[in-house]
Amino acid sequence: MTTDILLPESEDYLGVAVDLGRETHLVRIVVSSRRPELTQAADPAGNQNSDNFIQFGTSETRSKVSQNAIPRLAEYISTALTVPLPHSVEEKTKLHVLDTVVAMITGAQLRPGKAAISYVRSQGGTPESMIVSSGILTTATNAAMANGMLAHSNETDDSHAPSLTHPGCAIIPAALAVAEREAVNGGMFLRAVALGYDISSRIGRAMGGINAKDFHGHATHSIGPMFGATASASALVKLNEQQARFALAYTAQQSSGIVTWERDSEHVEKAFVFGGMGARNGVTSALFAESGMSGEENVFTGQRNFLDIYCPKANELDHWISTLGSHYEISITNIKRFSVGSPIQAAADAMVQLVKDHELTSSYIESVEVLLPPGGAKIVDGRTMPDVNLQYILAVIILDGGMLTFEATHTYERLFESTVKDLMSKIFLKGEKSFEKFETQRPATVKITLNNGQKLEKHVAAVRGTADNPMTQTEVETKARELLANMMRERQITELIESIFGLDKSTDILSLRPLLTL
């Protein structure tokens, strides 16, 4: 028997236990704006003894959205590469390609990247695509996975706040791997990347976006970009509308990832969840369909479909799909100024300014209070990974005279130095309720109390690099040069940057390979 419990959409429900007498009833939770009622619902297939499941939204809104969503997505994917990008979107896409490629190159030097390269080296495979920095050629699927892990090894990759995703670290490795396999031109590659961001964000938004953790424990960071990677790869292998439907179905089946990545202590699992898994699964889905494998034609409809299980905001999907081709999500995707977790960015920016403006040293500091949006504060409070530990990052900024280097953000040993630990103990983080509605802007306030009683304060509403305060091309290029300075010759760095900025005129994506090999 199916039991529907209608609950008002303004409430949060982490779980419901229902006692209906001797019989055990699993329940279906329906979040609705209507008055809550307890009703008996029949199985959509007509069965009276159906298993029950957690389901989001009302059946009316789900039906209206889900019938059209997959056909429209599949049609858009199958034709996207035939339509030129607006100039501003194409230029913004180049910035994200550069930023993500730099993340891959630098990530190859860290433990997650080394682990991914070691794994793929042991697998061999048809030499279709290259693992960045290593020169290893392997299958497009394996290359996408490894490069995805490289891209999220060091927290310098981009992020899309409204969908709670890091699109670049999954989508760009997937697009690059398949573009190499197909030997497409640079313009097609850029269009495929922008397409991936568009699909990723729309799925992430439907999953609840920035508030997804209030609804479920599924990882938007893996599932949204997984659909984006599928779209990019599907377009590059020229799937038709029917085949694109199949690819989306296989991605729905592969959709996985839970937020236990927050407890990863060495960033290896996190790199797989955010980057490697989505890239690998997306390429797999596209190549399954290309090879002739069929599947479900509309995975967003029928009983227990993808939207029912993953998407509490499915009723918004119709709107976001209607904006495909006019609203490009890459245009509002953030590029990080610092190689640290997104919630730390504004606090780090504020601390850099305070230390430099007032020539502060650790000996002056009595205490530091940091205010962040509550969701972000939970992610970066006292974590075991240095690049997502707010107290550590602010401490090293103070100790290093207002500087925050790539080396400092990724040195585990320094996390345990006595001078660092002493200063960290003076830094207190609070989730500020009044910042809650600004979660996507990632604001921060840093308040410093000095030993002499003087108080200093700095508020950053939108850190440089966010959609509300974007970095310029020159700034993104400067970031790239700084991160690559100790890994590549200056001439190679310049050639790489110029090649990426000239991708729209490139006739062969394979020309990037020599520049991506250390």
C-alpha positions as CSV (number, residue, x, y, z in Angstrom):
1,M,0.0,0.0,0.0
2,T,1.2,3.5,-0.9
3,T,0.7,6.2,1.7
4,D,1.2,9.9,0.7
5,I,1.9,12.4,3.3
6,L,1.5,16.0,2.0
7,L,3.8,18.4,3.8
8,P,4.1,22.2,3.4
9,E,7.0,23.3,1.2
10,S,8.2,25.8,3.8
11,E,9.2,23.0,6.2
12,D,12.4,20.9,6.3
13,Y,12.0,17.1,6.8
14,L,15.0,14.9,7.5
15,G,12.9,11.8,8.1
16,V,9.4,10.7,9.0
17,A,8.4,7.7,11.2
18,V,4.8,6.6,10.8
19,D,2.9,4.2,13.0
20,L,-0.2,2.9,11.3
21,G,-0.9,0.0,13.6
22,R,0.3,-3.5,13.1
23,E,1.2,-3.1,9.4
24,T,4.5,-1.6,8.4
25,H,4.1,1.3,6.0
26,L,6.9,2.9,4.0
27,V,5.7,6.4,3.1
28,R,6.0,8.7,0.2
29,I,6.7,12.3,1.3
30,V,5.1,14.9,-1.0
31,V,6.2,18.5,-0.5
32,S,3.3,20.7,-1.5
33,S,2.1,24.2,-1.1
34,R,-1.4,22.9,-0.4
35,R,-2.7,22.2,3.1
36,P,-1.1,19.1,4.5
37,E,-3.4,16.0,4.4
38,L,-3.0,12.3,5.0
39,T,-4.3,10.5,2.0
40,Q,-4.1,7.0,0.4
41,A,-2.7,7.0,-3.1
42,A,-2.9,4.4,-5.7
43,D,0.1,3.1,-7.5
44,P,0.5,4.9,-10.9
45,A,0.5,1.5,-12.5
46,G,-2.7,0.5,-10.8
47,N,-1.2,-1.8,-8.2
48,Q,-2.6,-1.6,-4.7
49,N,0.5,-3.1,-2.9
50,S,3.3,-1.0,-4.4
51,D,6.5,-0.3,-2.5
52,N,6.6,3.3,-1.3
53,F,9.3,5.8,-1.8
54,I,10.3,9.4,-1.0
55,Q,9.0,11.6,-3.8
56,F,9.4,15.3,-4.3
57,G,6.7,17.7,-5.7
58,T,3.1,17.2,-6.6
59,S,2.2,14.7,-9.3
60,E,0.6,17.4,-11.4
61,T,3.8,19.6,-11.6
62,R,6.0,16.6,-12.1
63,S,3.9,15.3,-14.9
64,K,3.8,18.6,-16.7
65,V,7.6,19.1,-16.4
66,S,8.9,15.6,-16.9
67,Q,7.0,14.8,-20.1
68,N,8.8,17.5,-22.0
69,A,12.1,17.9,-20.2
70,I,14.0,14.9,-21.8
71,P,12.9,15.6,-25.3
72,R,13.9,19.2,-25.1
73,L,17.2,18.5,-23.5
74,A,18.0,15.8,-26.0
75,E,17.1,18.0,-28.9
76,Y,19.2,20.8,-27.6
77,I,22.2,18.6,-27.0
78,S,22.0,17.0,-30.5
79,T,22.0,20.4,-32.2
80,A,24.0,22.6,-29.9
81,L,27.3,22.4,-31.8
82,T,25.7,23.8,-34.9
83,V,25.0,27.1,-33.3
84,P,27.8,29.6,-32.7
85,L,28.2,31.0,-29.1
86,P,27.6,34.7,-28.5
87,H,31.0,36.3,-28.5
88,S,30.9,37.2,-24.8
89,V,30.0,33.6,-23.9
90,E,32.8,32.2,-26.1
91,E,35.3,34.5,-24.4
92,K,34.1,33.5,-20.9
93,T,34.3,29.9,-21.9
94,K,38.0,30.3,-22.8
95,L,38.7,31.7,-19.3
96,H,37.1,28.6,-17.7
97,V,39.1,26.3,-20.0
98,L,42.3,28.0,-19.1
99,D,41.5,28.0,-15.4
100,T,40.6,24.3,-15.4
101,V,43.6,23.3,-17.5
102,V,45.8,25.1,-15.0
103,A,44.0,23.2,-12.2
104,M,44.8,19.9,-14.0
105,I,48.4,20.7,-14.4
106,T,48.9,21.8,-10.8
107,G,46.7,19.0,-9.5
108,A,48.9,16.4,-11.1
109,Q,51.5,17.3,-8.5
110,L,49.3,16.6,-5.5
111,R,48.2,13.3,-3.9
112,P,44.7,13.0,-5.6
113,G,46.3,13.7,-9.0
114,K,49.1,11.2,-8.5
115,A,46.7,8.5,-7.4
116,A,44.6,9.0,-10.5
117,I,47.5,8.9,-12.8
118,S,48.9,5.8,-11.1
119,Y,45.5,4.0,-11.4
120,V,45.1,4.8,-15.1
121,R,48.7,3.9,-15.9
122,S,47.9,0.4,-14.6
123,Q,44.8,0.1,-16.8
124,G,46.4,0.7,-20.2
125,G,43.7,1.1,-22.9
126,T,43.3,2.3,-26.4
127,P,45.3,5.5,-26.9
128,E,42.5,8.0,-27.6
129,S,43.1,10.8,-25.1
130,M,45.9,12.2,-22.9
131,I,46.2,12.5,-19.2
132,V,47.3,16.1,-18.6
133,S,51.0,16.6,-17.5
134,S,51.9,12.9,-17.8
135,G,51.8,12.3,-21.6
136,I,50.0,9.0,-20.9
137,L,47.5,8.1,-23.6
138,T,44.5,6.0,-22.7
139,T,40.8,5.6,-23.5
140,A,38.7,8.7,-23.5
141,T,36.8,7.4,-20.5
142,N,39.9,6.8,-18.4
143,A,41.4,10.1,-19.4
144,A,38.3,12.0,-18.4
145,M,38.3,10.3,-15.0
146,A,41.9,11.0,-14.3
147,N,41.9,14.6,-15.6
148,G,38.7,15.2,-13.6
149,M,40.5,14.2,-10.4
150,L,43.5,16.3,-11.4
151,A,41.2,19.3,-11.9
152,H,39.7,19.1,-8.4
153,S,42.9,18.1,-6.6
154,N,43.7,21.6,-5.3
155,E,40.5,23.7,-4.9
156,T,41.5,26.2,-7.6
157,D,38.7,25.0,-10.0
158,D,35.6,27.0,-10.8
159,S,32.2,26.8,-9.1
160,H,28.5,27.5,-9.9
161,A,26.8,28.7,-6.7
162,P,23.1,28.5,-7.7
163,S,23.4,24.8,-8.6
164,L,25.9,24.0,-5.8
165,T,28.3,22.4,-8.4
166,H,31.9,22.7,-9.6
167,P,31.2,22.2,-13.3
168,G,34.6,22.8,-14.8
169,C,36.4,19.9,-13.1
170,A,34.1,17.3,-14.6
171,I,32.8,18.9,-17.8
172,I,36.1,20.2,-19.3
173,P,38.0,17.0,-18.7
174,A,35.2,15.0,-20.3
175,A,34.9,17.4,-23.3
176,L,38.7,17.5,-23.8
177,A,39.0,13.7,-23.7
178,V,36.2,13.2,-26.3
179,A,37.4,16.1,-28.4
180,E,40.8,14.5,-28.6
181,R,39.2,11.1,-29.5
182,E,37.2,12.8,-32.3
183,A,40.0,15.2,-33.3
184,V,37.5,18.1,-33.5
185,N,38.4,21.8,-33.9
186,G,38.7,24.3,-31.1
187,G,35.4,26.0,-31.8
188,M,33.5,22.8,-31.4
189,F,35.3,22.0,-28.2
190,L,34.3,25.5,-26.7
191,R,30.7,25.0,-27.7
192,A,30.6,21.5,-26.1
193,V,32.1,23.0,-22.9
194,A,29.5,25.8,-22.7
195,L,26.7,23.2,-23.4
196,G,28.0,21.1,-20.5
197,Y,27.8,24.0,-18.1
198,D,24.2,24.7,-19.2
199,I,23.0,21.2,-18.6
200,S,24.9,20.7,-15.4
201,S,23.5,23.8,-13.7
202,R,19.9,23.1,-14.7
203,I,20.1,19.6,-13.1
204,G,21.8,21.0,-10.0
205,R,19.2,23.7,-9.7
206,A,16.4,21.1,-9.9
207,M,18.2,19.0,-7.2
208,G,17.8,22.0,-4.8
209,G,20.9,23.9,-5.7
210,I,22.5,25.9,-2.9
211,N,19.9,24.4,-0.5
212,A,20.1,20.8,-1.7
213,K,21.4,19.6,1.6
214,D,18.1,20.6,3.3
215,F,16.3,18.2,1.0
216,H,18.5,15.1,0.6
217,G,22.0,13.7,0.9
218,H,22.7,13.3,-2.8
219,A,25.8,15.2,-4.0
220,T,24.8,17.9,-6.5
221,H,28.6,18.3,-7.0
222,S,28.8,15.0,-8.7
223,I,25.3,14.5,-10.3
224,G,24.9,18.0,-12.0
225,P,28.3,17.9,-13.7
226,M,27.8,14.3,-14.6
227,F,24.8,15.3,-16.8
228,G,26.9,18.2,-18.1
229,A,29.7,15.9,-19.0
230,T,27.2,13.7,-20.7
231,A,25.9,16.6,-22.8
232,S,29.4,17.7,-23.8
233,A,30.5,14.2,-24.8
234,S,27.2,13.4,-26.6
235,A,27.4,16.5,-28.7
236,L,31.0,15.8,-29.6
237,V,30.3,12.3,-30.9
238,K,27.3,13.7,-32.8
239,L,24.5,11.8,-31.1
240,N,21.1,12.4,-32.6
241,E,18.1,13.3,-30.4
242,Q,17.1,9.6,-29.8
243,Q,20.7,8.6,-28.9
244,A,21.0,11.7,-26.6
245,R,17.9,10.4,-24.7
246,F,19.6,7.1,-24.2
247,A,22.8,8.8,-23.0
248,L,20.8,10.8,-20.5
249,A,19.1,7.6,-19.3
250,Y,22.5,5.9,-18.7
251,T,23.6,8.9,-16.7
252,A,20.5,8.8,-14.6
253,Q,21.4,5.2,-13.8
254,Q,24.9,6.2,-13.0
255,S,23.9,9.2,-10.9
256,S,25.6,8.7,-7.5
257,G,27.5,10.5,-4.9
258,I,26.6,11.4,-1.3
259,V,27.8,14.2,0.9
260,T,30.1,12.0,3.0
261,W,32.9,13.5,0.9
262,E,32.9,16.2,3.5
263,R,34.7,13.7,5.8
264,D,37.5,12.9,3.3
265,S,40.7,13.8,5.0
266,E,43.1,13.9,2.0
267,H,41.0,15.3,-0.8
268,V,41.3,12.1,-2.9
269,E,37.7,10.9,-2.6
270,K,36.5,14.5,-2.9
271,A,38.4,14.9,-6.2
272,F,36.7,11.7,-7.5
273,V,33.2,12.8,-6.4
274,F,33.5,16.4,-7.8
275,G,35.6,15.7,-10.9
276,G,36.6,12.2,-11.9
277,M,33.3,10.4,-11.4
278,G,31.1,12.9,-13.3
279,A,33.6,13.1,-16.2
280,R,34.0,9.3,-16.4
281,N,30.3,8.5,-16.2
282,G,29.3,11.2,-18.7
283,V,31.7,10.0,-21.3
284,T,30.6,6.4,-20.7
285,S,27.0,7.3,-21.2
286,A,27.7,9.1,-24.5
287,L,29.9,6.3,-25.8
288,F,27.3,3.7,-24.8
289,A,24.8,5.4,-26.9
290,E,27.2,6.0,-29.8
291,S,28.0,2.3,-29.8
292,G,24.4,1.4,-30.4
293,M,23.2,0.7,-26.8
294,S,19.6,1.6,-26.3
295,G,17.8,2.5,-23.1
296,E,14.9,4.3,-21.5
297,E,13.6,7.1,-23.7
298,N,12.4,9.4,-21.0
299,V,14.0,8.8,-17.6
300,F,12.2,11.9,-16.1
301,T,8.7,10.3,-16.4
302,G,6.9,7.3,-14.9
303,Q,7.1,5.8,-11.5
304,R,10.3,6.3,-9.5
305,N,11.9,8.4,-12.2
306,F,15.0,10.6,-11.8
307,L,13.1,13.8,-10.9
308,D,11.0,11.9,-8.2
309,I,14.1,10.6,-6.5
310,Y,16.6,13.5,-6.8
311,C,14.9,16.7,-7.6
312,P,12.8,18.6,-5.0
313,K,12.9,21.7,-7.3
314,A,11.7,19.8,-10.4
315,N,8.9,22.3,-10.8
316,E,11.5,24.9,-11.8
317,L,13.1,22.8,-14.5
318,D,10.7,23.8,-17.2
319,H,11.7,27.4,-16.8
320,W,15.4,26.7,-16.9
321,I,15.1,24.5,-19.9
322,S,13.1,27.2,-21.7
323,T,16.2,29.5,-21.3
324,L,18.6,27.2,-23.1
325,G,20.2,29.1,-25.9
326,S,19.5,32.5,-24.3
327,H,20.9,32.2,-20.8
328,Y,24.4,30.7,-20.6
329,E,25.3,29.4,-17.2
330,I,29.0,29.7,-17.8
331,S,28.5,33.5,-17.7
332,I,27.6,33.3,-14.0
333,T,30.1,30.7,-13.0
334,N,32.7,31.8,-10.5
335,I,36.5,31.6,-11.0
336,K,38.4,31.4,-7.7
337,R,40.9,34.0,-6.8
338,F,42.5,31.7,-4.2
339,S,43.1,27.9,-4.3
340,V,40.9,27.3,-1.4
341,G,37.3,26.1,-0.8
342,S,34.6,28.5,-2.1
343,P,33.2,29.5,1.3
344,I,36.7,30.7,2.4
345,Q,37.3,33.0,-0.6
346,A,35.7,36.2,0.8
347,A,37.2,35.7,4.3
348,A,40.6,35.2,2.8
349,D,40.2,38.3,0.7
350,A,39.2,40.3,3.8
351,M,42.1,39.0,5.9
352,V,44.6,39.8,3.1
353,Q,43.4,43.4,3.0
354,L,43.4,43.8,6.8
355,V,46.9,42.4,7.2
356,K,48.3,44.6,4.5
357,D,46.4,47.8,5.4
358,H,47.4,47.6,9.1
359,E,50.7,45.8,8.8
360,L,49.5,43.1,11.2
361,T,51.6,40.3,12.6
362,S,50.5,37.4,14.8
363,S,51.8,39.1,17.9
364,Y,49.2,41.8,17.6
365,I,46.2,39.4,17.5
366,E,44.0,38.8,20.5
367,S,41.2,37.1,18.6
368,V,39.5,36.8,15.2
369,E,35.8,36.3,14.5
370,V,34.6,35.3,11.1
371,L,31.0,35.5,9.9
372,L,29.9,33.3,6.9
373,P,26.6,32.1,5.6
374,P,25.6,29.1,7.7
375,G,25.9,26.5,4.9
376,G,29.3,27.6,3.9
377,A,30.5,27.8,7.5
378,K,29.7,24.2,8.1
379,I,31.8,23.1,5.2
380,V,35.0,24.9,6.2
381,D,35.0,24.8,10.0
382,G,38.2,23.1,11.3
383,R,38.5,20.6,8.5
384,T,41.4,18.1,8.2
385,M,42.3,19.3,4.7
386,P,44.2,22.6,4.8
387,D,42.6,24.1,1.6
388,V,39.1,23.8,3.1
389,N,40.0,24.7,6.7
390,L,39.2,28.4,7.3
391,Q,41.1,28.7,10.5
392,Y,44.3,27.4,8.9
393,I,44.0,29.6,5.8
394,L,43.5,32.8,7.8
395,A,46.3,31.9,10.1
396,V,48.8,31.4,7.3
397,I,47.7,34.7,5.7
398,I,48.6,36.5,9.0
399,L,51.9,34.6,9.4
400,D,52.9,35.2,5.8
401,G,52.3,38.9,5.8
402,G,49.1,39.0,3.9
403,M,50.1,36.5,1.2
404,L,48.4,33.2,0.4
405,T,50.4,30.9,-1.9
406,F,49.5,27.7,-3.6
407,E,52.2,25.9,-1.5
408,A,50.7,27.2,1.8
409,T,47.2,26.1,0.9
410,H,48.3,22.5,0.2
411,T,50.9,21.8,2.9
412,Y,49.6,19.3,5.4
413,E,52.7,19.5,7.6
414,R,52.1,23.2,8.2
415,L,48.7,22.5,9.5
416,F,50.3,21.0,12.6
417,E,53.0,23.5,13.2
418,S,52.8,25.0,16.7
419,T,52.8,28.6,15.6
420,V,50.0,27.9,13.1
421,K,48.0,25.9,15.7
422,D,48.4,28.6,18.3
423,L,47.0,31.3,15.9
424,M,44.2,29.0,14.7
425,S,43.0,28.6,18.2
426,K,42.3,32.4,18.2
427,I,40.1,32.3,15.1
428,F,36.4,31.6,15.7
429,L,33.9,30.9,12.9
430,K,30.2,31.6,13.1
431,G,27.4,30.8,10.7
432,E,25.6,34.2,10.5
433,K,21.8,33.8,10.1
434,S,21.5,37.2,8.4
435,F,23.9,36.0,5.7
436,E,21.7,33.0,4.9
437,K,19.9,34.5,1.9
438,F,23.3,35.5,0.4
439,E,24.7,32.0,0.4
440,T,25.3,32.1,-3.4
441,Q,27.2,35.4,-3.1
442,R,29.6,33.8,-0.5
443,P,30.0,37.0,1.7
444,A,32.2,37.2,4.8
445,T,32.9,39.6,7.6
446,V,36.2,39.4,9.5
447,K,36.5,41.1,12.9
448,I,39.9,41.3,14.5
449,T,40.5,42.3,18.2
450,L,44.1,43.4,18.8
451,N,46.0,43.0,22.1
452,N,45.6,46.8,22.8
453,G,41.8,46.5,22.5
454,Q,41.6,48.1,19.1
455,K,39.0,46.4,16.8
456,L,39.3,46.1,13.0
457,E,36.6,44.9,10.7
458,K,36.3,44.1,7.0
459,H,33.2,42.9,5.1
460,V,33.4,41.4,1.6
461,A,30.0,41.1,-0.1
462,A,31.2,39.5,-3.3
463,V,34.8,38.3,-3.6
464,R,36.7,38.9,-6.8
465,G,35.9,36.1,-9.2
466,T,32.3,35.6,-8.3
467,A,29.5,36.3,-10.7
468,D,28.8,39.6,-9.0
469,N,32.4,40.7,-9.2
470,P,34.0,38.7,-12.0
471,M,37.7,38.6,-12.8
472,T,39.0,40.1,-16.0
473,Q,40.9,38.1,-18.7
474,T,44.1,39.7,-17.5
475,E,43.4,38.6,-13.9
476,V,42.7,35.0,-14.9
477,E,45.9,35.0,-17.0
478,T,47.9,36.3,-14.0
479,K,46.4,33.6,-11.8
480,A,47.5,31.0,-14.4
481,R,51.0,32.3,-14.6
482,E,51.4,32.4,-10.9
483,L,50.2,28.8,-10.4
484,L,52.3,27.5,-13.3
485,A,55.5,29.5,-12.6
486,N,57.3,26.6,-10.7
487,M,56.1,23.9,-13.1
488,M,56.6,25.2,-16.7
489,R,58.9,27.4,-18.6
490,E,57.7,30.9,-19.2
491,R,57.6,30.4,-23.0
492,Q,55.5,27.2,-22.6
493,I,53.1,29.1,-20.2
494,T,52.7,31.9,-22.8
495,E,52.1,29.4,-25.6
496,L,49.5,27.6,-23.6
497,I,47.6,30.7,-22.7
498,E,47.7,32.0,-26.3
499,S,46.6,28.7,-27.7
500,I,43.6,28.5,-25.3
501,F,42.6,32.1,-26.0
502,G,42.8,31.2,-29.8
503,L,40.8,28.0,-29.6
504,D,38.0,29.5,-31.7
505,K,40.4,29.7,-34.6
506,S,42.1,26.3,-33.9
507,T,41.5,23.6,-36.5
508,D,42.7,20.7,-34.3
509,I,42.3,20.3,-30.6
510,L,45.2,17.9,-30.6
511,S,47.6,20.8,-31.1
512,L,47.2,21.4,-27.3
513,R,48.8,18.1,-26.4
514,P,52.5,19.2,-26.4
515,L,51.6,22.2,-24.3
516,L,49.9,20.1,-21.7
517,T,52.8,17.8,-21.1
518,L,55.4,18.6,-18.5
